[in-house]
Amino acid sequence: MTAAPTAAAASKSFRTAGGRVFNFNAGPSILPEEVIKQIQEDIWNFRGSGYGILEHSHRAKFFDDLLAETFDAVRKAGEVPANFKILFMTGGATSQNYIVPMNLVTDRNTQVCDYLDTDYWSGRSIEDAKQAGFTTHAAFSGKDSKYTYIPTDAELKYSDPSKLAFVHMTSNNTIYGTEWFRDPAVPAGVPLVCDASSDIFSKPIDYSKYGLIYGGCQKNIGTTGATIVIIRDDLIERCDKSVPRMLQYRTMAKEESRPNTPPHFAIYTVCLMAKWITKQGGVAALAQKNKDKVAPIYKAIDESNGYYKGHSRPDSRSWMNITFRLGSEALEDKFLKEAAAAGLDGMKGHRATGGVRASTYNAFPAEGCRALAEFMREFQRKNG
Ligand SMILES: Cc1ncc(COP(=O)(O)O)c(C=O)c1O
């Protein structure tokens, strides 16, 4: 959300290399400037066709080519192995809350879906699966400890493995600002499902540990409208054919994500982002950049003598969303307004937590993180 600039604007103004403000929004969020420039061109005239990408038919040769190119680019950027299919669906990551169990539970009467509840979003996944009639169990719940940390394997209490349909985790916890940096141990043979909405392709994934990875594309790999699903081949055909056709992974896989009009502009932005990720050196190089770039912000928190209180336990700190509070809501409001006026925009915390949240996804530049750290120190000096 954008905080309105005030008369009390901070003296220093920060801008990106292209002269824009630093956009810390949690999603939809920042895109690389070179990607935005390409989009500007393609909205007017896509690849010499004489009209723009927004106006192209999803059944025309231009889109056939673009779709094939997108699957290739995503596979390359994300290092997706050959035994996984890439699907684009709609309905956001939230719709996967029921689409996943509809596809992976083969017997509703006996099977259980286990969840590692580390954030508001995993809590929503449990509620939505329950509401759709599935039996759920939280193998871990961080709710009582206000979602401040990522559990150890010893803290995970799974259901009887013979009844387990899948285990679901959320790899980055967008609202509270914690992140998994290891793959949780799950009972042998049980598919691990990962909601990677806010860290997909921000670091390497060991696919051998996962059955299905999904996420909205609007944070790290494009814009809103498409949900990416990366699914192991043996899980595609698992669901009963009585499941509505548009909700079956089988349909999406068979029809190459085009059983109806797909979110073609969103898919196009994913194509550009995937190529951009490869150009950056791929996910391993991005992981290093993402880790390094947030260090100055965490340092500003740690060196503030408690003026800024980080939400996450230091061992669980996210590279994607940095969440912290100040001494009062009035002070937080002042911080957000002055930061926006200084060119550091979109940091209002989620309604569930309040406070400040700086989102620093793949496209977010290191200069913006350094600028925020500088602003934080100056704000403390003036208001501490
Ligand atoms: C981890 C996570 N899961 C799910 C969602 C919901 O995504 P969507 O709006 O695409 O349904 C979000 C949105 O921020 C998220 O961060």
The ligand as an SDF file (V2000), in Angstrom:
LIG
                    3D

 16 16  0  0  0  0  0  0  0  0999 V2000
    2.9610  -17.4150    0.6210 C   0  0  0  0  0  0  0  0  0  0  0  0
    1.6910  -16.9450   -0.0190 C   0  0  0  0  0  0  0  0  0  0  0  0
    0.7360  -17.8350   -0.3160 N   0  0  0  0  0  0  0  0  0  0  0  0
   -0.4160  -17.4610   -0.8870 C   0  0  0  0  0  0  0  0  0  0  0  0
   -0.6560  -16.1340   -1.1970 C   0  0  0  0  0  0  0  0  0  0  0  0
   -1.9490  -15.7610   -1.8610 C   0  0  0  0  0  0  0  0  0  0  0  0
   -1.6730  -15.5780   -3.2040 O   0  0  0  0  0  0  0  0  0  0  0  0
   -2.7680  -15.1950   -4.2920 P   0  0  0  0  0  0  0  0  0  0  0  0
   -3.1240  -13.7730   -4.0220 O   0  0  0  0  0  0  0  0  0  0  0  0
   -2.0600  -15.4140   -5.5890 O   0  0  0  0  0  0  0  0  0  0  0  0
   -3.9270  -16.1030   -4.1100 O   0  0  0  0  0  0  0  0  0  0  0  0
    0.3050  -15.1720   -0.9270 C   0  0  0  0  0  0  0  0  0  0  0  0
    0.0720  -13.7560   -1.2560 C   0  0  0  0  0  0  0  0  0  0  0  0
    0.7850  -12.8730   -0.8830 O   0  0  0  0  0  0  0  0  0  0  0  0
    1.5070  -15.5890   -0.3100 C   0  0  0  0  0  0  0  0  0  0  0  0
    2.4680  -14.7110   -0.0270 O   0  0  0  0  0  0  0  0  0  0  0  0
  1  2  1  0
  2  3  1  0
  2 15  2  0
  3  4  2  0
  4  5  1  0
  5  6  1  0
  5 12  2  0
  6  7  1  0
  7  8  1  0
  8  9  2  0
  8 10  1  0
  8 11  1  0
 12 13  1  0
 12 15  1  0
 13 14  2  0
 15 16  1  0
M  END
$$$$
